[in-house]
Amino acid sequence: METPDNATEASDEAPVPTGIAAQDWATASAEPQYRAAVVDLLGALAYGELAAFERLAEDAKLAPTLGDKAALARMASAEFHHFEQLTDRLTAIEETPTAAMEPFAKPLDDFHRQTAPSDWLEGLVKAYVGDSIASDFYREIAARLDTDTRSLVLSVLDDTGHGNFAVEKVRAAIEAEPRVGGRLALWARRLMGEALSQAQRVVADRDALSTMLVGGVADGFDLAEVGRMFSRITEAHTKRMAALGLAA
């Protein structure tokens, strides 16, 4: 999963971590509800990375040039490495990776089925917009995690290079055929709505994860902060749309 260069910028005055955010995993995981929330989070991330790997491999089949095909194959390999990091971590904390991923398989599969791209350019926009929204969401949550889990989550959100690749290809396509921009802008707006709705449904269905998000365990968000979080995610989406040469 990637976080492009123009993703949500960190605050110049980041708050000093307190509570669970200042603890390591060994200490923080003594709280059963927190442990359950982290297992959910790692399971969701792991399945997301596996799905990203599969999607990039499929997108490579639509690539117009051999160079594009090779670039997507490299990115798919990076996503699979992220998947392995997450499943290795789940195993290390004595959790079964497939069991942790299972609750998120159908919701994510449904999302990808409902937003199947019709061509190469829609596939690029989907990966850039959809994956970036997810990355922003996970980064917001990561700030509330214990130090060990936070480090892992941030590492698997590293950009695989797809962000800049997508921007370059989409902007070139719009320059060559300007009318393409209108179609892709509508597509990106649909992806934004679907991605946010899916994230809200997944969190609502998982009690431990939703409780952590709103501050039941760890230093979570209050309801006002949840609103601000989604505002920041929306703002980052608008910036990415501009980078693509599309209207938000």
Sequence and secondary structure as in RCSB ss.txt:
>XXXX:A:sequence
METPDNATEASDEAPVPTGIAAQDWATASAEPQYRAAVVDLLGALAYGELAAFERLAEDAKLAPTLGDKAALARM
ASAEFHHFEQLTDRLTAIEETPTAAMEPFAKPLDDFHRQTAPSDWLEGLVKAYVGDSIASDFYREIAARLDTDTR
SLVLSVLDDTGHGNFAVEKVRAAIEAEPRVGGRLALWARRLMGEALSQAQRVVADRDALSTMLVGGVADGFDLAE
VGRMFSRITEAHTKRMAALGLAA
>XXXX:A:secstr
    TTS    TT     GGGGS HHHHTTSHHHHHHHHHHHHHHHHHHHHHHHHHHHHHHH SSHHHHHHHHHH
HHHHHHHHHHHHHHHHHTT  HHHHHHHHHHHHHHHHHHT  SSHHHHHHHHHHHHHHHHHHHHHHHTTS HHHH
HHHHHHTS  SHHHHHHHHHHHHHHH TTHHHHHHHHHHHHHHHHHHHHHHHHHH HHHHHHHTTSSSS   HHH
HHHHHHHHHHHHHHHHHHHT   
